Structure formats: C-alpha cells, structure tokens
Amino acid sequence: MKFDTLYRNVFITEQDDLPVTTDEPMDGDMTGEEPAQEPAADGVPMPDDFDVDPAPVASPAGDAGTVKNHVMKLDQFADELNGIDTGSLQQMVTDLDKQGSLFQGISRETSSKIIKLAEQARELSEIFKGFIINSSKRQRDIAAGQG
C-alpha cells in the first residue's frame, strides 16, 4: 500500500469521517506485502519456498585477521592512555599538574578516568583475544559438522 493511500485512510478519514475511495483494493493487510506461502504438505518449510538471499558466510581466517587488527589498535590505545613510556596521556597529565600552573589539579580530576578507560580498552582486547584463540578450534568443529 502506498503512503498516500495510507495517509488518506488514516488521517483524512478520521478528520472528515467520510470514506475515502482508493484505486487499490483494500484487504486486511495494511503493509501491502504478499502473505507468506503455506508450508509444504508435511508441515516443514523448505528454503526454496522463500524469496530471500541466504546469510553470507564469512571466511574465518579473514575475520580473525580483522579482529587481530582491532586488538592491536585497542592495546595501542590503552598504552597511549596509560602506558609506562613518557608519551602517554597519564604521564602528560602528571607533568602538567604543577603548583602555579594553569593545569594545577588536572591530575586529580582526570587520573582515575584515564586509568579506567585504559583498563576497559584492555579488558575488551582480552575478550577479543579469547575469541581469536578459540576460533581455530571452532573452525575445526564446524568443518567436522559439530558446530
């Protein structure tokens, strides 16, 4: 059903209390979609009965490589936030927090938040690492038909 027809039926009809004539036949289904096909005689629907594309199957090796790339980025981000080297955000905040500085007190305000954010990035990285480790086993199980 087209939007214009639906608009006339719902909004204009309610306002005027007059029936609206349309070019399209009205049935109980307001979506305009065809009803679903009946299942096969034995009650089991077959995939060929439906007009849909199958779900794409991703290649396990490609997905693992993508996840590994993001894990490296997460670890690098956590190091840039709260690493032990002199280039980390935490070290910069600590260096800026000096008596009489414009940034006096910045360390007290931001230190715990920086640590928490870096910790969450590392936790997420560890979750992904667990999936990467188990991906080869899962791939073998799927290939063996145990998935």
N, C-alpha and C positions, 0 to 999 in steps of 0.2 A: 504494500500500500504506500502510496506516495505521501510525502509530508503535507502537501497542500490539502489532500483529501482528509487526512487525519486531523489537521488543524481545523478545517471547516466542520468536521463531525464533532470534535470535542469542544472547541472554544466558541465558535459562532453559533452552533446549535444550542448550546447551553444558554447563551445570552438571549437569543431570539425565541427559543422554544419552538422553532419551526424546523421540520425535517429538511435536510439538505439532500438534493439529488446529486448523485455522482455518476461518472461514466463507468466506474469499476463496480463489479458485483461485490456486495458485502457478504462475508461469511463470518463465522465465529472467531477466526484467527485474525488479529489486528496487525500481525507482523508482516504479512504479505508473503511469507515463506511457504513453500510446499510442505504438506505434512510428511512425517517420516514414513519410510516404507515399512510394510509389515515384515516381521521376521519370517524366516523360511518355515516350511511345514513342520520341521522337527523342533522349532522354537529357538534355534540357535542362529543368531545373525551372522552373516558372512561378511568379511571385509569388502568384498566386491559389491555388496548391496549399497554401499555408501559412497558418495561422491566427495571424498576428502583425500588429501595427499597424506602419505604416511609420514610419521615423525622422522626428522632427519637423524641419521645415526652418525655421531661424531667419531672421529678417529681417536682412540685412546692415547696414542703417542702424541698427537698434536695438542690435545687438551692438557696433558701432563706438562708439555713444554710451556704452554701459556701460563699454567699455574706456577711453574717454577720461576718464570719471568716475574710474575707479580710477587712471589715470595721474596725474591731478591730485592725488589723495589720496597717492599714493606720493611725488610731488615735494614736497608739503606736509610729509609726514612726514620726508623727508630734510632739508628746511630746518629743521624743528623740532629735529632731532637735531644737525645740524652746519651751521647757517646762519651768515651773517655778521652778522645782527642780534643785538641784545642778549638776545633771548628764547630763544635756542637752548640745548639741553641742554649742549652743549660749552662755551658761554660761562658757564653757571651753574656747571658743574663747575670751570672755571678760576677763577671768582670765589670759590668756596668753599675752594679749596686755598690756605690762608694759614698762615704759621708760627703755631703755638699753637692753631689751630682744631681743632674736633672732626673736621673733614673733611680734615685735613692728609694729603696723599698720594693723595687721591681722583683727582686729575687724572692722576697717573702710572698708577694702576690701571685707569682707565676710558677714557682719551682714545683709545687706539688701537682699542678695541672700538666706541666711538661712531662714530669715523670709518669703520671697516669696515662697520658696519651701515648708515650713511647711504650709503656707496658702493654697497652691494648693492641698496639700495632704488632708487637712481638707475639702476643697470645694468638692473634689472628694468623700470623705467619706459621706458628706451630701447628695450628689446626690444619692449614693447607699442607704442611709437610707430612702430617699423618696420612692425609688422603693420597699424597703422591707416593708414599711408601707402600700403601695398600693397593694402589692402582694396578701394579703388575700382577698381584695375586688375583684381584678381581677380574682382570683381563683373562687370565688363565681359566678361572671359574666360568666366565661367560662363554669362552671358546669350548669348554668341556660340556656346556649345557646345564650348569648348576646355578647360573645367575638368578 
